[in-house]
Amino acid sequence: MTPTTPTTPKPPLPRRTSRSSALPPDKMKEAVEARDALAAALTGAGIQLPAMDVRTPWPLTDDSDAGRDTRYALVHLGVCSAPVALALAAVIVDGTAR
């Protein structure tokens, strides 16, 4: 018999942000500008992350954040292939070596 471990539910994934989002417009603008700046920098280094997106944060399950304004939006980097991850790591290492 194989021992079983209790499973804990995973938090829901971040939601894709729509125009009707409850995020303040300045926070959405900040996240979109950050995403675009990162995409431009990566493109300049020859790297493309095709699934970059702006999303709202995970909702808290214990309501401890209830009633508070959302402080930020998330720049979701998505997934990438192993060669792209290695290229990204090399660019970071090269940048920190300067």
Secondary structure by P-SEA (a helix, b strand, c coil): ccccccccccccccccccccccccaaaaaaaaaaaaaaaaaaaaaccccccbbbbbcccccccccccccccccccccccccaaaaaaaaaaaaaaaac
